[in-house]
């Protein structure tokens, strides 16, 4: 990354690490080699958090741009879905244990 890292998550099998950064990118790292294996750069602003699904097949990311992006982490790595909130940053995402739900925490400024 070329800017501060805001969030990290290990894959359930412990073989990969995902990192979220102010540089608008999510990087997927191979733990064994320490090298980046994939760069995901669809966010238009800072990325705050990442979380792997319990089976490790999906990665969710969210950030200042108000989007939650879902990424395939196996095979052809890439974006498979996007959800957007209006006028709020999404500070946190987390998959449920059964992979059926994805929770999100938002920040709404009351000025």
ABEGO torsion letter per residue (X at the ends): XABBBABBBBBAAGABBBBBBAAGBBBBBBAAAGBBABBBBABABBBABBBBBAAGABBBBBBAAGBBBBBBABEBBEBABBBBBBGBBBABBBBBAAGABBBBBBBBBBX
